Every structure is written in C-alpha cells, then in structure tokens.
Amino acid sequence: MSKTKSICPICQKKIDAELTEVNGKIIITKKCPEHGEFKATHWQSPPIFGHMQKYDQFMYLGDLNAPKNPPGCPYVCENCKNHASATVIGVIDVTKRCNMRCAICFSTFPQQEVDYEPTKQSLVEMLEFVSKANPKPPAILFSGGEPLEREDMPEIIGVAHKLKFMTILATNGIHLVDTPGLAKKLKENGLNIVYLSFDSFHEDFNKKIRGQPLLDIKLKVIEVCRKYDIEIILVNTLMKSLNDEEVGDMIRFAAKNTDIIRGLIFQPIAFTGRATENPFRENFREWSFAEDVENQTRGEIKTTDLFPMSIMTSPIKIMRKFMQKPWPLFSCSPQCGIVNWIYVSKRGKMIPINHFVNFERFFNTIRKTAETAESKGKISLLSSLFMASMVSMNMVLVTKEVGILTLMNSIIKMHISPSYQSLGKIRRRIFLLGCMAFMDSWNFDVNRARRCVVHYLTPDKKIVPFCAYNNVHRVAIEKAYAEKHKKS
C-alpha cells in the first residue's frame, strides 16, 4: 500500500517499512539488518482505512509541505524544522509518583524507575515558554504519574489558566474522591476538564489491569465533578478480548451523562512503558473500533459517521479569521485519530452531527471556502457559512430534534468563537466520540509522527511528538532531569 520509515523495537535505529493489506488488516512490516523482521497490526480494516484517507486528502495540503521521512526524525526534536503540524495539545508530565501501579502504564518503564518531578518554577517556565508559541496551543494536559499526588497542582492549574490555556487534568480520580475540597479548589483555579481513565464496568478487568476494583470510585468522581461543574472526558484503554465488547455500553453511558461528560476517547493499547515486553501484544491490539461502534450501537452510529481528526482543518482555517490568537490546524495523520460529535435527543437517541446536514455538500462548501479564507472578509465568510448551512441542512431532522435557529446559531458561533460555551443550549446534549491510536516501537510510522499534534513539553524546553517521546525520548529525558535535580 505504501512505503515509510519505522524504528527497530530492539535497537531503535530507523529502518525501512511498508504497509500492506493482509487478511483484512493493515500490517506494517520492517526488517532490521541486525535484529531481523518485525510485523505488527498498524491500523483498522482496509475499508475504514480508505474512508479516513478519502477525507484527509481534501485537506489543504500546502500546510503539510515538510518533507516526508526527514533525516533526523524521530530522534532530533529540539531544532527540527521539518515537523508538519503545530501543537494542538501540550502534554506536561508533572510527576512520576502514582497511587496505583497499573500493568499497562505507558509512561513508566520497569527498568527505569526514576525520581522525575519538575519543580513548580520549572513548570511555570515551561508554560510561559509554550504560551509564546505561534500558533499557541489551545490546551495543556497535565499528566504523570498521577498529577494529584502533587499538593501544588491547583496552583499549577492556576498558572496555566491565567495564561489562557484550556486546562485538562489526566487522573485516575482517586484523590478527587478521598481529598475533601480538592475538586472545588481545582475548579476555582481554572480547571476545565478532568481526563478520567475509565476502562470497564467489570471489576475483573479493573483488578487484572489496574490492580484493584475501581467502578465505584469512577462513579463517585463523576458525581464530584458534576457538583462543581468540572467537565469530564472519559478515557478508555481498549484491549481486544478484554473490554472491546463494552464499547457500546461506554457510549450509552456517556450519552446518559452529557450534562457533565463532554467526551469519550478510546485508546487502543500501545505497548510502551510497563507493557513494552508483553509477548502476547498482538492478541490484545484492538483495531476494529469503527465496526464495534456500529455493531454495538445497533447502527445508531455507523462506521462512516466517524472521520479523521484532520477534517477539522478547513473549519479552523475559517475560524482563524475571527480569532485574536489563531488555533493551530488539527492536521494529524488520518491513522492517528477518528472522531465525531454525537447529539443526544430528549428521547435518548444518539445522532451523529453529520446527520443534520447533507454532509458531503456541506463539507465540500466549507473546504472550498477555507481555501480562499485568507483573502475574504468576515462578512463574506459568514455569508458563505450561512449559505452552506441552509442549502445542506436536513430540515426535517433539525426541526424535530434541535430547531433550525438553534443549530444555525451554534454553527456560526463555533466558527467565529470556538468554545464549548459557544454551543449554547446544545452543549449539554453533545459529546465527542473518538479513538486515538498511539504507536509503539512495533507499529511506529515516521510519517505519522511528523504530523503529530499532541506534543510533550520538557523541562529543557523541547517540544516532542507524543509517540516519539514515549518510544524514543522519554527514558533519556527523565533520567537526565532526575540526575541533574539530584545533584542540585
């Protein structure tokens, strides 16, 4: 299907690789001169792969003119001029400490348990550094370890909030339940979203993978966040034959709680960290997500209702004309993330938002408008948006479920002032459904890494693509910082 570059799982040297279709899967095959041949499942079924490629090719590719497989990638990030995408979400690991010891932790390597915890001053400097980026990332995600092991986490959130970042906290949620007043303090300091790990409704899975029963805790976390109106994105580590049959149940749960749950993101397991040496890794790779969604929602959400994240490129090009500080483009590879917004009717019916319009017509109009957005005035762009909405709208469905004026108002507002608040009345009835497929050293593709939009920020001011960091850079960066911090 295509040729690319990858890395050897043993020595991490860059080697030739190719993607091929084998028995209904996309397989990446590569051969290291020293360590032999490796094969791994790279992505979903060929029909879904093709569907994502179809919409990705309509992006304005002038923004992706960096050379493919640049010489230093994925090893040289501090002075790279060849990365194709700017940072959409900046990830900062604030500690390695954790109150759990999960068997599948992707950020902790058994052979390298280091004391890595950037000082508060270092974190402030990192935030100030990335706030000066052009374009500036709209969001910062604080991760770890468990970030809430730090008592100063509310203050750190406060710094990011004052710098006008959307603030996201990746957490297992335990401290939000067992520490009175913590959620309230986080909210007061500007926390926008709790990125809550939520893998299963079955305790046998939680005990096996996370080491303890967790369902009761997760449900209590949701109630705590509801009390203080801290929005939640549920994050599910998806593993074939272990929790992949719960995809539909997870989606229905999110749909019943859209007053506080803003998103549900599935992450097929990537074999980094503690899971790196798992000899049965291919047994647990889950690559039928889109089909699982259609089958387990009984067709309410179809495979073709999911789109590559890069489909947002055209709308963002239009939004930029109305923003003081323009967002970066969501120009990641179509194999990195597939998404859609799901509207939940008053009767509980789940309706993908593309159903409210003739999507092909609407998308093509938005794409053409975006191509000339730089040369158009705001009034002209608003007129184009209005006409695109009117000629494409599914009047029967919109009138029945939302209301024409409400939907039109939301479409216009989201383009000129993008935020959850811009959605108005619709906000409490929609959630983001997505699948983010991170890479490990077996299925690593350099051409995906060069388009990454989720980047780690390091204490020495490096900006490193997510999968490159976890597979190539993490161990050395954490070790160097821990040794330097210990000496000081």
Order of alpha helices (4+ residues) and beta strands (2+ residues): beta-beta-beta-beta-alpha-beta-alpha-beta-alpha-beta-alpha-alpha-beta-alpha-beta-alpha-beta-alpha-alpha-beta-alpha-beta-beta-alpha-alpha-alpha-alpha-beta-alpha-beta-beta-alpha
